[in-house]
Amino acid sequence: MIRLLQIEFIKLWNNRASRVLIISYFVLLTFISLIAAIKFDIGPIKFHLAELGIFDFPYIWHFNAFIAAFFKLFLAVVIVSMMANEYSNKTIKQNLIDGLSKWEFVYSKFLTVLAFSAISTLFLFVISIALGLAYSSFDELSIIFSDLEFILAYFVKLLGFFSFCLFLGILVKRSAFALGFLILWLILEQLMFGLIGWKLTSWETAQKIKDFFPLESMQNLVDEPFTRLSAVKNLGNQIGEDLNFDYAVHWYEILIVLCWTALFINFSYSLLKKRDL
């Protein structure tokens, strides 16, 4: 297992574009900490974003997991390019000639996806701990380590999304087309939701069905955190809006994404197994 992972990381690190994207991704994750430095001082309007409570424990786990998820597209490009390079450079044929089975080939790619997800999650955990200890009003251990399920949800979200990207990379063979197909699939999910709600059933039932779609199920793992802020809730109360939503990470949401992850890996293997390379 370690040998397969080493081979994949050597390939990625020797590719200049992949190396730049990986470094850029982790640099951008670090930039979350710069939010703490943002201050507005416009006449009577003066406030410091860090003072709004976005870095308070345990809210910081939710906020950072939601914000960091936007940067996953950088690694998505790396993953689809990883597969595209295997085809364009014909290294996939060479690996199979050298004795690597098709399952071992897919397994090595999944290990890379797993490693990216785990390293990203650990990196986010460290950044969140550092920011929380620096800015949070709470320092009790019971509060600091509550709501850690958002970090788990972030990991599962990345794992599912990167597995989908891996499948698209094997399916399409070209990174640009694979990324285009990813955008197309996002649009198709919305169209299917609209069609189901309009023609087949009620909108409420259609929403429940939509929650099982691949990208939608990944999105549902970490809901938007902004309406949890006390300042936003107070504003909502003033205008008569109830902003008390269910922000929890539910076990069935994690299970849905894990099932899609397993399906994408099996689809990738089945496709590669049948394909004449």
LINSULRA-V629689 format. One line per field, one symbol per residue. phi: phi as a letter, one per 30 degrees, with the letter a starting at -180 (. if undefined). burial: # if it has 9 or more other ideal C-beta (glycine too) atoms within 8 Angstrom, else .. A space follows every 10 residues. Layout:
BEGIN
phi=???
burial=???
END
This chain:
BEGIN
phi=.ddddddddd ddddcddddd dddddddddd deddedddbc bchddbaced ddjdcddcee dddddddddd dddddddddd dedddddddh ddddddddjd dddddddddd ddeddedddd dddddddddd ddddbddcbd eddecdiddd dddddddddd dddddddddd dcibdddddd dddddddddd ddddddddcc addddddddd dcdedddddd dbddcddddd ddddddddci cccccccdcc dddddedddd eddddddddd ddddddd
burial=...##.###. ##..#..##. ##.###.##. .##.##.... ........## .######### #########. ##.####### #######... ##..##.... .#.####### ########.# #.###.#### ##...#.... ..##...#.# ########## ########## ###.#.###. ##..##..#. .##.###... ....###.## #.######.. ##..#.###. .##..##... ..#.....#. ..##.###.# #..##.###. ##.....
END
